[in-house]
Amino acid sequence: MYQKGQVVFSKSGRDKGLPFIIKDEDENYVYLVDGDLRKLEKPKKKKKIHIQITKYVDKTINRKLCGGEYLLDADIRKALAEYRK
């Protein structure tokens, strides 16, 4: 259900309504990045019930996160550009 590289929206908190990309997940939490305020070095830890998932998974970011390839915050910002309009 939750995949690395998947675009989600925050449903609560200061960041309500903002788009993020899932960097990682565990049992109750997902770790979100947006390349701007939440960079890859310090992702936002958020409960799964506080996010709205979408069906869109960025294939390039998914491949880089799963394969351990080099990923930049600029890549995250570029993937989220159309959701920030």
C-alpha positions, 0 to 999 in steps of 0.5 A: 500500500505504501511505496518508496517514491509515492506522492502523499499529502499531509492531512494534519499539522503545520504542513496540512495540504502539502505534498511529500514523497515517502522515503521510508516506512515502518509499522506505524510511521512513514518518513516524508521528504519534500526537498525543501523544508524536509530534506533527505537527511532529515525526513518528517516522521508522520503517522500513517493515519495523518497522510492522504496517499495518491496512486502516483509513484515516481518511478525514478525516485522509487528506483533510486531509493530502493536501489540505494542510488544517489538522490538529490533534494532537487530530484524530489523538488522536481517530482513534486513541482506539479503538485505544488501549483 
